[in-house]
Amino acid sequence: MKIALVCDWLTNVGGAEKVLLELHHLYPKAPIYTSKYNKKGIDWFDDAEVRTGWLQIFPTCLRRVLGPLRQWYFSHLDLSEYDLIISVTGAEAKSVKSGKWLHDQGKNVKNPKGIHISYCHVPTQYYWQMYDTYVENPGFGVLNPLVRFCFKVLVKPLKRADYKAAQRPDYYVTISDYAKSQIKKYYDRESIVIHPPVETEVFKQGNNKFRKSQVEVGGKGNNKTEKSQGSSSAQLVENFDITRAYITTSRQVNWKRLDIAIEGCIKAERHLMVIGEGPLHDDLVKLAGDSEYVHFFPLMSKDELAFYLGQAKGYVFPSLEPFGIAPVEALSAGCPVIAYGEGGALDYVVDGKNGILFKKQTAKSLSDAILQFEKMKFDRKKIVESADKFAVKRFDKEIKAFINEKTE
């Protein structure tokens, strides 16, 4: 088959990019079409043929306001020569038109049998389920009032256009039961669940590969981002014991709700490692203040992260997400998860078995869950086993079987 891969953008590392990478491994000759490619932000696709268009001229920082232009761009891509288009999307890449769709609309196309399978991890969030969160804080600082006003004025036609574009894929695959319900609710489309690939073996084995190196830490501020020295990219602060700490890893953006993780751990008087970076980093450091319980660390290698996850008391997952690869990585390393009890977390956190679910997305609810969590006993071997069903090999088998079924 002649295959094309399509994604919204390639500017940073995230869950959607991990799915695209695995599809690239399965179909290495398939070109990748996207709206924006930033090699500095993600270096996973150096061996791939990545094709961009005129949207490439826009700065990456404008990505969040280019939704209407992205929709126009993808809907006007001529991919009718391909037997199969696979889009990995949570935004506008689903707008592409297959040869079959065009043929059904009465168009003359190169390949009238070409189909489009959309691996849609969520309906476009800023139009639908996270509209209120986006309007509250669009993330443009002093320009927020202007962006908020424009978005409120335009959102109705943008929703109509997004819904119309969502009718184009021939088939939908999605990442969780929650995402399946959202696709049905907002797009009125049926989908099947194939959970995304998680490098479970890497996090199992990485726990044993990495060993802490002795490093010197300057200064007394535990809530400062530690700089790299020696072989370790994360330096433990003086007298900091990872075995009595919790971990959270995430892009530091508002909807990840890391504020809840920080405030909840401070309230419970428990140590928290906040690993990652993002536009809200300074705000989160300010929120932590001089607390002795919150410690910020930069991004680290998978083996290193696996080591710390294997030693930590638990992994804190406060956001509402359609899936969440990071907490499954934590389970793979034997780390139980404390998760907000909505969304994709329900597909892998079994309350009392490999973690605990808290009911309200608040610091108090998390704090109470932490105290309850510490009264429980967990079998780390069984925690690791609970993540096995999300392994990469399982994804490869299921997605290939589905594609073969639809293209025979």
C-alpha positions in Angstrom: 0.0 0.0 0.0 0.9 3.6 -0.5 0.6 5.1 2.9 0.7 8.7 4.3 1.0 9.7 8.0 -0.5 13.0 9.1 -0.2 14.9 12.4 -1.3 18.3 13.7 2.3 19.5 14.4 5.7 18.3 15.3 7.2 20.9 17.7 7.7 19.1 21.0 7.7 15.7 22.7 4.3 14.3 23.9 2.0 11.4 23.9 0.7 12.0 20.3 4.2 12.2 19.1 5.0 8.8 20.7 2.1 7.3 18.8 3.2 8.8 15.5 6.8 7.5 16.1 5.5 4.0 16.5 3.5 4.3 13.3 6.6 5.6 11.6 8.5 2.5 12.8 5.7 0.3 11.4 5.6 2.2 8.1 9.0 3.8 7.7 8.5 4.7 4.0 5.3 6.7 4.6 5.9 10.5 4.4 4.7 12.5 7.4 2.5 15.5 6.6 2.3 18.2 9.3 1.6 21.9 9.7 4.8 22.8 11.6 8.0 21.0 12.2 10.6 22.1 14.8 13.6 19.8 14.9 15.0 21.5 18.0 11.8 20.6 19.9 11.7 17.0 18.8 14.5 15.0 17.2 12.7 11.7 16.8 12.1 11.9 13.1 15.5 12.6 11.5 15.2 9.5 9.4 11.6 10.3 8.2 10.4 12.3 5.3 8.6 15.2 7.0 6.6 17.4 4.6 5.4 20.8 5.7 3.7 23.7 3.8 3.3 27.4 4.1 2.4 27.3 7.8 6.0 26.4 8.4 6.9 30.1 8.2 4.9 31.0 11.3 6.8 31.0 14.7 6.1 28.0 16.9 4.9 30.3 19.7 1.8 31.2 17.5 0.7 27.6 17.2 -2.3 27.9 19.5 -3.9 30.7 17.5 -3.5 29.1 14.1 -6.3 26.5 14.4 -8.5 28.0 11.5 -5.5 28.2 9.2 -4.4 24.6 10.1 -7.9 23.4 9.2 -7.8 25.1 5.9 -4.3 23.8 5.2 -5.1 20.2 6.0 -8.4 20.2 4.2 -6.6 21.4 1.0 -3.8 18.8 1.1 -4.1 16.6 -2.0 -3.5 13.1 -0.6 -5.8 11.4 -3.0 -3.0 9.2 -4.4 -2.6 7.3 -1.2 -4.2 3.9 -0.5 -4.2 4.7 3.2 -4.0 7.9 5.3 -3.4 7.6 9.0 -3.9 10.8 11.0 -2.7 11.1 14.6 -4.7 14.0 15.9 -6.3 15.9 18.7 -6.9 19.0 16.5 -7.1 19.7 12.8 -5.2 16.9 11.0 -8.4 14.9 10.8 -9.5 17.5 8.2 -7.6 15.7 5.4 -9.7 14.1 2.7 -9.2 10.6 1.5 -9.7 9.5 -2.1 -12.8 7.6 -1.0 -14.3 10.6 0.7 -13.6 12.8 -2.3 -15.0 10.2 -4.7 -18.2 9.9 -2.6 -18.5 13.7 -3.0 -18.5 13.3 -6.8 -14.9 14.4 -7.3 -12.5 12.9 -9.8 -9.5 11.5 -7.8 -6.4 9.4 -8.4 -7.4 6.7 -6.0 -11.2 6.5 -5.3 -10.6 3.6 -2.8 -8.1 5.4 -0.6 -9.3 5.5 3.0 -8.5 7.6 6.1 -8.1 6.1 9.5 -7.9 8.8 12.2 -6.2 7.9 15.5 -7.9 10.6 17.4 -6.8 11.0 21.0 -9.5 13.6 21.8 -11.9 16.0 20.0 -10.3 19.4 19.6 -10.1 20.4 23.2 -10.1 24.2 23.0 -13.5 24.0 21.1 -15.2 21.4 23.2 -14.4 19.7 26.5 -11.8 22.3 27.7 -13.3 25.4 26.2 -14.0 27.0 29.7 -10.4 26.3 30.8 -9.0 27.8 27.7 -11.1 30.9 27.9 -10.2 31.4 31.5 -6.5 31.4 30.7 -5.6 31.3 27.0 -1.9 31.5 27.9 -0.9 34.7 26.2 -0.1 36.8 29.3 -1.0 40.5 28.8 -2.7 39.6 25.5 -5.2 37.2 27.2 -8.1 39.7 27.2 -7.8 40.2 23.4 -7.4 36.5 22.7 -10.3 35.7 25.0 -12.6 38.2 23.2 -11.6 37.0 19.7 -12.0 33.4 20.6 -15.5 33.9 22.1 -16.6 35.7 18.9 -15.2 33.0 16.6 -15.8 29.8 18.6 -19.3 29.0 17.1 -18.2 28.9 13.5 -15.0 27.2 14.5 -17.0 24.4 16.2 -19.2 24.0 13.2 -16.1 23.7 10.9 -14.4 21.2 13.4 -17.6 19.0 13.5 -17.8 19.0 9.7 -14.1 18.0 9.4 -14.7 15.3 11.9 -17.1 13.6 9.5 -14.4 13.0 6.9 -12.3 10.1 8.3 -13.6 6.7 7.3 -12.7 5.1 10.6 -11.9 6.3 14.1 -9.5 4.7 16.5 -8.9 6.3 19.9 -6.9 5.9 23.1 -9.4 5.2 26.0 -13.0 4.6 26.9 -13.2 8.2 28.0 -11.9 9.5 24.6 -14.4 7.1 22.8 -17.3 8.7 24.7 -16.0 12.2 23.9 -15.8 11.4 20.2 -19.3 10.1 20.2 -20.6 13.1 22.3 -19.0 15.9 20.2 -18.5 14.3 16.7 -21.3 11.7 16.7 -18.8 9.2 15.4 -18.2 5.6 16.6 -14.6 4.6 17.4 -12.7 1.6 18.7 -10.2 1.7 21.5 -6.5 0.8 20.9 -4.5 2.1 23.8 -1.4 4.0 22.8 2.0 2.3 23.0 3.9 2.7 26.3 7.6 1.7 26.6 6.8 -0.6 29.5 10.0 -2.7 29.1 12.2 0.4 29.1 10.8 1.5 32.4 11.0 -2.0 33.9 14.7 -2.3 32.9 15.7 1.3 33.4 15.0 1.0 37.1 18.0 -1.4 37.2 20.3 0.4 34.7 20.6 3.8 36.3 22.4 4.4 39.6 22.5 7.6 41.5 25.7 9.6 41.0 27.2 11.7 43.8 26.7 15.4 43.0 27.2 18.6 44.8 24.2 20.9 45.1 24.8 24.6 45.5 22.5 26.9 47.4 19.8 26.3 50.0 16.7 26.7 47.9 15.0 23.3 47.6 12.4 24.8 45.3 14.9 25.9 42.6 15.5 24.1 39.4 18.7 22.1 39.9 21.3 22.4 37.2 23.0 19.3 35.7 26.4 18.2 36.9 28.1 14.9 36.3 26.1 12.0 34.7 22.8 12.9 36.4 20.5 15.5 34.9 18.5 15.7 38.1 20.3 16.4 41.3 18.8 15.4 44.6 18.8 18.2 47.1 20.9 17.8 50.3 19.3 15.2 52.7 16.5 14.5 50.2 15.3 10.9 50.3 13.5 9.8 47.2 11.9 6.9 49.0 9.7 9.2 51.0 8.8 11.5 48.1 6.1 11.5 45.4 6.8 12.3 41.7 4.9 14.1 39.0 6.2 14.6 35.4 4.5 16.8 32.9 4.7 19.6 30.4 4.1 22.6 32.7 0.9 24.1 31.2 -2.2 25.2 33.0 -4.5 22.3 32.1 -2.1 19.7 33.5 -3.1 21.1 37.0 0.3 20.8 38.6 -0.9 23.5 40.9 -3.0 20.8 42.6 -0.1 18.5 42.9 2.0 21.2 44.6 -0.6 22.5 46.9 -1.9 19.0 47.8 1.5 17.8 48.8 2.3 20.9 50.8 -1.1 20.5 52.6 -0.3 16.8 53.3 3.3 17.8 54.3 4.8 15.3 51.8 7.7 15.8 49.5 7.1 16.1 45.7 9.5 15.9 42.8 8.2 18.1 39.9 10.0 17.0 36.8 9.7 18.8 33.5 9.5 22.2 31.9 7.0 24.5 30.3 5.6 28.0 30.1 4.1 27.8 33.6 7.4 26.8 35.3 8.1 30.2 37.0 4.5 30.4 38.2 4.7 27.0 39.7 8.0 27.8 41.4 6.3 30.9 42.8 3.4 28.9 44.0 5.7 26.5 45.9 7.3 29.5 47.5 9.8 28.5 50.2 8.1 25.2 51.0 10.5 22.5 52.0 8.3 19.9 50.4 8.4 20.9 46.7 11.5 20.2 44.5 11.8 21.1 40.8 14.0 19.1 38.4 14.7 19.3 34.7 13.8 16.7 32.1 15.8 13.5 32.4 16.6 10.3 30.6 14.1 7.4 30.6 16.5 5.2 32.6 17.0 7.9 35.1 13.3 8.6 35.5 12.6 4.9 35.8 15.1 4.7 38.7 13.4 7.5 40.6 10.0 6.1 39.9 11.1 2.8 41.2 12.2 4.3 44.5 9.4 6.9 45.0 6.3 6.4 47.2 3.9 7.2 44.4 3.2 9.1 41.2 0.8 12.0 41.3 -1.5 12.5 38.3 -3.9 15.5 38.9 -5.0 16.3 35.3 -8.1 15.2 33.4 -6.7 13.5 30.3 -8.0 11.2 27.6 -5.2 8.7 28.5 -1.9 9.7 30.1 1.2 7.8 29.1 3.4 9.1 32.0 1.4 7.4 34.8 1.5 4.1 32.9 5.3 4.5 32.6 5.3 4.9 36.4 3.3 1.7 36.8 5.8 -0.1 34.6 8.6 1.0 37.0 6.6 -0.4 39.9 5.3 3.0 41.2 1.7 3.2 42.3 -0.4 6.1 40.9 -2.6 8.7 42.7 -4.8 9.9 40.0 -7.8 12.2 39.5 -10.7 9.7 39.1 -11.9 10.9 35.7 -10.8 10.4 32.1 -8.3 7.9 30.8 -6.9 7.1 34.2 -9.9 4.8 34.7 -8.5 2.5 32.0 -5.4 1.6 34.1 -5.6 2.7 37.7 -7.5 0.1 39.8 -8.3 1.6 43.1 -6.5 -0.1 45.9 -4.6 -2.4 43.5 -2.1 -0.3 41.7 -3.0 3.1 43.1 -5.8 5.3 44.3 -8.3 7.7 42.6 -9.3 11.0 44.2 -12.8 12.3 43.4 -12.5 16.1 43.1 -9.8 18.0 41.2 -8.8 20.0 44.2 -5.7 20.2 46.5 -7.7 19.0 49.5 -9.1 15.9 47.7 -5.5 15.0 46.6 -4.2 15.7 50.1 -6.8 13.4 51.6 -6.1 10.7 49.0 -2.3 10.8 49.8 -3.0 10.2 53.5 -5.4 7.4 52.6 -2.9 6.0 50.1 -0.2 5.7 52.8 -2.4 3.4 54.8 -2.5 0.9 51.9 -0.1 -1.8 51.0 0.8 -2.4 47.3 2.6 -5.3 45.6 5.1 -3.7 43.3 5.4 -6.8 41.2 1.7 -6.7 40.5 1.8 -3.0 39.8 4.4 -3.7 37.1 2.2 -6.5 35.6 -0.8 -4.1 35.5 1.0 -2.0 32.9 1.9 -4.9 30.6 -1.3 -4.7 28.5 -0.2 -1.2 27.3 3.2 -2.4 25.9 4.4 -1.4 22.4 4.2 -4.9 21.0 0.5 -5.0 21.9 -0.1 -1.7 20.2 1.7 -2.9 17.0 -0.4 -6.1 16.9 -3.7 -4.4 17.4 -3.2 -1.4 15.1 -1.9 -3.6 12.3 -4.8 -6.0 12.7 -7.3 -3.1 12.4 -5.6 -1.6 9.4 -5.4 -4.9 7.6 -9.1 -5.6 8.3 -10.1 -2.2 6.8 -7.8 -2.3 3.8 -8.3 -5.9 2.6 
